[in-house]
């Protein structure tokens, strides 16, 4: 009888330790999941900001303004424009 009780007690202790370990691992996994979700949200916000910045930097009016001001470029007059046909193009 004593051996049976000791064996059952040992099994009970092992089950309890297993339960504690699995709950601890589940909590750690949940914390990591929350951390990764927060990081994903930060990346989404940063992507939105970068997309807005990219669209601002690539606006045709801005590119034309920089071409005029910094590079001293200007549109050619119609008399200076030549249309060249490519051989074999239709």
KOLMITI-209830 format. One line per 4 residues: number of its first residue (from 1); their letters; for each residue x, y, z of C-alpha. Coordinates in pm, whole numbers, plus 50000, padded with zeros to 5 digits. Example, Ala and Ser with C-alpha at 12.3 -4.5 7.8 and 13.67 -1.06 7.14 Angstrom:
# KOLMITI-209830
1> as> 51230:49550:50780; 51367:49894:50714 $
END
This chain:
# KOLMITI-209830
1> xxxx> 50000:50000:50000; 50280:50243:50086; 50459:50175:49759; 50140:50240:49565 $
5> xxxx> 50084:50569:49748; 50445:50674:49688; 50419:50584:49319; 50093:50779:49285 $
9> xxxx> 50249:51073:49468; 50548:51067:49232; 50315:51057:48930; 50114:51344:49077 $
13> xxxx> 50427:51553:49132; 50547:51482:48777; 50208:51580:48635; 50207:51900:48840 $
17> xxxx> 50559:51990:48723; 50460:51915:48366; 50155:52140:48397; 50360:52425:48545 $
21> xxxx> 50623:52390:48272; 50372:52386:47990; 50187:52690:48130; 50515:52878:48163 $
25> xxxx> 50607:52797:47804; 50261:52905:47687; 50295:53237:47868; 50640:53295:47720 $
29> xxxx> 50507:53213:47373; 50216:53454:47424; 50450:53733:47536; 50666:53673:47227 $
33> xxxx> 50354:53676:47007; 50248:54011:47154; 50597:54149:47100; 50601:54039:46737 $
37> xxxx> 50253:54180:46677; 50365:54515:46818; 50669:54506:46592; 50449:54424:46291 $
41> xxxx> 50226:54720:46376; 50531:54948:46395; 50644:54822:46054; 50298:54890:45910 $
45> xxxx> 50305:55246:46042; 50658:55300:45908; 50561:55155:45569; 50268:55397:45548 $
49> xxxx> 50493:55689:45632; 50754:55582:45377; 50490:55532:45108; 50360:55883:45170 $
53> xxxx> 50713:56022:45160; 50790:55834:44839; 50479:55968:44668; 50571:56320:44781 $
57> xxxx> 50930:56296:44654; 50822:56154:44318; 50555:56409:44232; 50607:56535:43875 $
61> xxxx> 50576:56900:43980; 50850:56855:44239; 51078:56677:43993; 51022:56954:43736 $
65> xxxx> 51094:57222:43997; 51423:57057:44097; 51517:57012:43730; 51462:57384:43670 $
69> xxxx> 51619:57518:43989; 51910:57285:44067; 51997:57142:43726; 51904:57450:43520 $
73> xxxx> 51700:57237:43281; 51417:57374:43070; 51171:57242:42818; 51296:57265:42459 $
77> xxxx> 51115:57492:42218; 50904:57316:41954; 51157:57414:41686; 51428:57214:41870 $
81> xxxx> 51222:56894:41900; 51294:56620:41649; 51093:56300:41608; 51305:56002:41507 $
85> xxxx> 51148:55691:41357; 51308:55362:41453; 51378:55127:41165; 51145:54829:41176 $
89> xx> 50907:54994:41425; 50546:55022:41326 $
END
